Amino acid sequence: MKRLILPFLLLMSVLVVHAQEKGGVISGKVNTADGLPAENVMVFLKGLNRIVYTMKNGTFRISSPSGSQVLVVQSNTRKQIEIPVTVIAGKEQEIPFVLLGEKSYELNEVVITGLYEPQSIRNSVYNIRTISSQVIKLRGATDLKNILSTELGIRFSTDPMTGVSNPKFMGLNSSSSGIKILLDGVPMMDRGVDKESLGQIDINTVERIEIVEGPMSVIYGTDAMAGVINIITKRGNSDQLSVTARVQEETAGKEYDAFDNKGIHNEYLSVNWQKNGWHAGASGTRNNFGGWKGNKTGRAQEWLPKDQWLTAATTGYKNSKMDLWYRFNGTDETLTLRGDYDPTLPAPVAADKQYLSKRWFHQVQGSFFLGDNLSLDMAGSYTDYSRRTLSTNKEMNTGKETLSLEPGSQDKDVMKSTFFRSTLQYKLSPQVILQPGIEFNRSTGKGDRIAGEPAINDYAFFLSSQLQLTDAIQIKPGFRMVKNSVYDAPPFIPSLHTKIRLNEDLDFRLSYARGFRAPVLRELYFYFRDANHDIAGNLNLKAEHSNSFNTSLSWTLKNSPEFRLNTILSGFLNNYKNRIVLGTVEGNDRLNTYLNFDKSRTLGGEWTGVLSWKNLQANLGLSYIGQYNELSGQKEISGSNPKYVWSPEVSTNISYLIPKLETSVSFFYKFTGKQSAYTSSTVDGKQVARLNQMSAFHMSDMSLNKIVNKYLTINGGVRNLFNVTRVRTVGMESGGHVGDGNNPFGFGRSYFLGLTMHWSKK
């Protein structure tokens, strides 16, 4: 017993002595280079596990042991300011203003996608656009499509029967996967080329979105031919503990009932904690859409009902030497197809289907700062995704349901993906930075429509560098080498990006990059046959590849804390080879398979202007994009048809803050011009060119955001002000089929109203 008491007494004495040690407090304020308060800047004591973040007004308070200490202020560009401080026990010492080297707008426009370290948009060699959390909040967005569809050059085609909204970027045909979707830099897995993952990311957890124009295949590999969309999530803030709850109700056109499964219903709850570098959080969201009847009759609906549950949990630790964290995202989604029936029959039966999707996404990432000139980034993920069809026959007189026995009526696909990437950043000198990296991807699948249980392994090594040739000229050459276990991957993918600072306000960028898109598992191994379909994968597919040229001129006309005006003029040319398309097998018009098409091209230009004046934020964008007429080289078919078909686009976003009312008003407008394409068809036994067209249309939203008090915010607004439900088409694709008529586009003018509660402990 005495042996137990002695250690206990020693431990207690140590704790008492430790408790009697008195420290002090260091307080101060951090401003940006243009004299504005710097929010959410990390402040810590060198060599000690004590971290705080500056408040909205730039102030901070941090406890410290007495004696000589070194206070470090680190902005989100990782630049540090060290301040020696002598702390006196029991006293609070206020240090003079800390002035950062960055201006306020530079901190607000810090980007990370494809870069060695966080830096302002102006310093990046890439053309990068950002969508901030403030814009997402003002728009009252409930999914990523609400936000991305407002961006210049991005167009969505939505299949109302599957609920999948697929983006088209910089003129690249939507039948091809040319956009890489990243979640915190990690690629999202999809069953095919359609981006289902975009609709399965919780918009409430998004901090900002970074969009990079042009091929990024050297850094991010397959799919990144037209560009990259990197969705960056929230991880901690200046609050020690916070709880956020959100409820939003929205009509689906004129259809709405809060208790009868009509309209759109969104609920969100999150809890986040942070202290001394540690952070943890959990959230849950329910998105319920009751469907939209449109022109359908009986039980059928034009847009299918969807019930979606999204969960997330994250934890991690961050200090001046490392940033390590884990995140889990879960999706449980049900899409319901209600079949119609003949009421004149004595025992009418309706054939119903449910499409059940489950996605479990695990993600772990770490950044390790090994020295002033050396850092290591590592990222890994594992995705388990399944989609099951549950088909039932419902007896309408009795309500009894039985499973359908039709072939393929109960099919299920299971897709799994493992990903790992590691990159090393080594600064040889202030003028030379090297970034070597390795990457591994493994995709597996099984199901009733997949031949066997295939696995695809992809290995890559890449090397990129940043060379500061002069104070004004920066170049970033790089290459990627790929080895794949199934298909012939491009052995060498090069890129060269250049940025020239012409003067203090004018930047010129010019880049060449080769991109590629690997065949996905379904294109290689898919197999489906019934009365209406006969589709088979093709193991002989080659990877698509592209040669792309991008250029831009960025001009800051005015830059001050109260007034900022800048403009960007850009252009691009993309040449695509071996595009993968679904076509018919020669000699058998009923058998469809995936084939490599010879070539395609996109050509275009964009202009954007951004204005920031006191409480007004506005931007205006114009684009003119041409799609190559693939029949133009076949004069016997195309005749005098043009080499390119062109489509214009106009987009604007305006927001204004009324300080006295603590109210923000936001307005969005976008004009999407007529889209055209030429395809070959047979008329009287002769091949001729057919012009396919989708008519132009206008989209506009308006929203209002009102701060009630420090806990409550109300938002509301109108979507689709022009009440667009269908777009006139001639021969264009609609939901996977080709025909003339009206392509379903939306469910008309809708109204929404939301309430957000936020409580925090500083």
Beta strands, then each sheet from edge to edge (+ up, - down):
strand 1: 24-31
strand 2: 42-45
strand 3: 51-53
strand 4: 59-64
strand 5: 67-74
strand 6: 80-87
strand 7: 92-94
strand 8: 98-99
strand 9: 110-111
strand 10: 119-120
strand 11: 128-132
strand 12: 154-159
strand 13: 164-169
strand 14: 179-183
strand 15: 186-187
strand 16: 206-213
strand 17: 227-233
strand 18: 241-250
strand 19: 264-275
strand 20: 278-289
strand 21: 306-318
strand 22: 322-337
strand 23: 349-371
strand 24: 374-395
strand 25: 401-403
strand 26: 412-429
strand 27: 432-447
strand 28: 455-468
strand 29: 473-484
strand 30: 493-503
strand 31: 506-517
strand 32: 527-529
strand 33: 534-536
strand 34: 544-559
strand 35: 563-585
strand 36: 588-613
strand 37: 616-628
strand 38: 644-658
strand 39: 663-672
strand 40: 675-683
strand 41: 686-694
strand 42: 697-707
strand 43: 712-719
strand 44: 726-730
strand 45: 733-734
strand 46: 737-738
strand 47: 741-744
strand 48: 750-761
sheet 1: 4+ 1- 7-
sheet 2: 4+ 1- 8-
sheet 3: 3+ 2- 5+ 6-
sheet 4: 9+ 10-
sheet 5: 11+ 16- 17+ 14+ 15-
sheet 6: 12+ 13-
sheet 7: 25+ 24- 23+ 22- 21+ 20- 19+ 18- 48+ 43- 42+ 39- 38+ 37- 36+ 33+ 32-
sheet 8: 25+ 24- 26+ 27- 28+ 29- 30+ 31- 34+ 35-
sheet 9: 40+ 41- 44+ 47-
sheet 10: 45+ 46-
end
